[in-house]
Amino acid sequence: MPSPLVVLLRNHQAGGRAAVDLFGRAASAQGARPWADGLRRLREEAREDLDFNEAVMRRLGVSSSPVQVAGTRLTERLGRLKPNGRLVRRSPLSDVVELEGLIATVHVKIAGWQAARTGDFLTAEERGRLDVLEARARTQAERLVEMHREAAADVLGGVRGPG
């Protein structure tokens, strides 16, 4: 039975890989939107966050869980099948829903780093790096909230209720 630390690191590795995929897919799908470049930058930042997690895993001798990574990435892909009011084409509402998922993803990342900080397994250098990454994640969440606000206004701005 793996220790709670191993489980935490593996969970965040799997989630980090799925996040990189989700940011990439959102940036590609929303390429015509004004915030697409911001999503591409966020994908690169998510990759850097994953690199940090994997570096800690390597230093501690924690192996990856290929089944968990594959399962999490598969779940992210299955999320693409969500009902969006359209059968064949992408719905404009998909932009809003994707951004909501990305906001949640960033908050989960912050929570994981806060949990990691309570342990005594990070080096002083890693703790310093974690401070920088956590601060950046907070600005990522703010940027995503603004993108979401713009997308929601674009999609729902003139929509009246169903009555």
C-alpha positions in Angstrom: 0.0 0.0 0.0 1.6 3.3 -1.1 2.1 6.1 1.5 -0.2 9.1 1.5 2.7 11.2 0.1 3.2 8.8 -2.9 -0.6 8.9 -3.5 -0.6 12.7 -3.4 2.4 13.0 -5.8 1.0 10.5 -8.2 -2.5 12.1 -8.2 -1.0 15.5 -8.9 1.2 14.1 -11.6 -1.8 12.4 -13.3 -3.9 15.6 -12.9 -1.0 17.7 -14.2 -0.7 15.7 -17.3 -4.5 15.9 -17.9 -4.3 19.7 -17.3 -1.6 20.1 -19.9 -3.9 18.2 -22.3 -7.0 20.2 -21.4 -5.2 23.6 -21.7 -3.8 22.5 -25.1 -7.2 21.4 -26.3 -8.9 24.5 -25.1 -6.3 26.7 -26.8 -6.7 24.9 -30.0 -10.5 24.9 -29.9 -10.7 28.5 -28.9 -8.0 29.6 -31.3 -10.1 32.4 -32.8 -10.9 33.9 -29.4 -8.9 36.8 -28.0 -7.8 34.7 -25.1 -6.4 31.8 -27.1 -2.8 33.1 -26.7 -3.4 33.3 -22.9 -4.5 29.6 -22.9 -1.4 28.6 -24.8 0.8 30.4 -22.2 -1.2 28.7 -19.4 -0.5 25.3 -21.1 3.3 26.0 -20.9 2.9 27.1 -17.3 1.0 23.9 -16.5 3.9 21.9 -18.1 6.4 23.7 -15.9 4.2 22.9 -12.8 4.1 19.2 -13.9 7.9 19.3 -14.3 8.3 20.5 -10.7 6.0 17.7 -9.4 7.9 15.1 -11.4 11.3 16.5 -10.2 10.1 16.1 -6.6 8.9 12.5 -7.4 12.3 11.7 -8.9 14.2 13.1 -5.9 12.1 11.0 -3.5 12.3 7.9 -5.7 8.5 7.9 -6.3 7.6 6.1 -9.5 4.9 7.2 -11.9 1.7 5.2 -12.1 1.1 4.6 -15.8 -2.4 3.3 -15.1 -3.4 6.3 -13.1 -1.9 8.7 -15.6 -3.7 6.9 -18.5 -6.9 6.8 -16.5 -6.9 10.5 -15.7 -6.0 11.5 -19.3 -8.8 9.2 -20.5 -11.2 10.8 -18.1 -10.2 14.2 -19.5 -10.9 13.0 -23.0 -14.2 11.5 -22.1 -15.1 14.9 -20.7 -15.2 16.1 -24.3 -18.4 14.0 -24.8 -20.4 16.2 -22.4 -23.8 17.3 -23.7 -23.5 20.8 -25.1 -26.7 21.2 -27.1 -25.0 20.2 -30.4 -24.5 16.8 -31.8 -21.9 17.3 -34.5 -20.3 20.7 -34.2 -18.7 22.4 -31.2 -21.1 24.5 -29.2 -20.1 28.1 -28.2 -21.1 27.1 -24.7 -18.1 24.6 -24.8 -15.8 27.6 -24.4 -17.5 28.6 -21.2 -17.6 25.0 -19.8 -13.9 24.4 -20.7 -12.9 27.5 -18.9 -14.8 26.5 -15.8 -13.0 23.1 -15.8 -9.7 24.9 -16.1 -10.5 27.2 -13.2 -11.3 24.2 -11.1 -8.1 22.5 -12.2 -6.0 25.4 -11.1 -7.7 25.5 -7.7 -7.0 21.8 -7.2 -3.4 22.4 -8.0 -3.2 25.1 -5.4 -4.8 22.9 -2.8 -2.4 20.1 -3.5 0.6 22.4 -3.1 -0.8 23.7 0.2 -1.2 20.1 1.3 2.4 19.3 0.2 3.7 22.3 2.2 2.4 20.8 5.5 4.7 17.8 5.1 8.4 17.7 5.8 9.7 16.3 2.5 10.4 19.3 0.4 13.9 20.8 0.3 14.3 24.5 1.1 14.9 25.2 -2.6 11.7 23.2 -3.5 9.7 25.2 -0.9 10.9 28.4 -2.4 10.0 27.2 -5.9 6.6 26.1 -4.6 6.0 29.6 -3.2 6.6 31.0 -6.7 4.4 28.4 -8.4 1.6 28.9 -6.0 1.6 32.7 -6.4 1.6 32.1 -10.2 -1.3 29.7 -9.9 -3.3 32.3 -8.1 -2.7 34.7 -11.0 -3.6 31.9 -13.4 -6.9 31.5 -11.7 -7.5 35.2 -12.0 -6.7 35.2 -15.7 -9.0 32.2 -16.3 -11.8 33.9 -14.4 -11.5 36.9 -16.7 -11.4 34.7 -19.8 -14.5 32.9 -18.4 -16.3 36.3 -17.9 -15.5 37.3 -21.5 -16.6 33.9 -22.9 -19.8 33.9 -20.9 -20.7 37.4 -21.9 -20.0 36.5 -25.5 -22.1 33.4 -25.4 -24.8 34.4 -22.9 -24.8 38.2 -23.0 -27.9 38.7 -25.0 -29.7 35.5 -24.1 -33.2 35.7 -22.5 -34.7 33.2 -20.2 -36.8 30.3 -21.6 -40.1 31.9 -20.9 
